Amino acid sequence: MEELHNNGKIRAIGVSNFLKHHLEPLLESANIKPSVNQIEYHPGYKQKEIMEYCKDHNILIEGWSPLGRGKVLQNEHLKSIAKKHQKTVA
């Protein structure tokens, strides 16, 4: 991936489902830090530890399954917020 980046074939390198114990060795050995880490992230699953780690290392988080595979749509608190703003839960 670094070779592709260095040759201008790609603009950024990203990872998926990397936790702290995955990122630590990568950051020690990589010449180019990943720009983004795609993780499951939604109101029912916030993954605070990896969020903070990525923030500290300037790695953006991209939410996978931001609607919690549909479960978030049934959350009563989110339903009330949506109703108040005349929006859908999604």
ABEGO torsion letter per residue (X at the ends): XAAAAAAGABABBBBBGBBAAAAAAAAAABABBBABBBBBBBAABAGAAAAAAAAAAGBBBBBBGAAGGGAAAABAAAAAAAAAAGBBAX
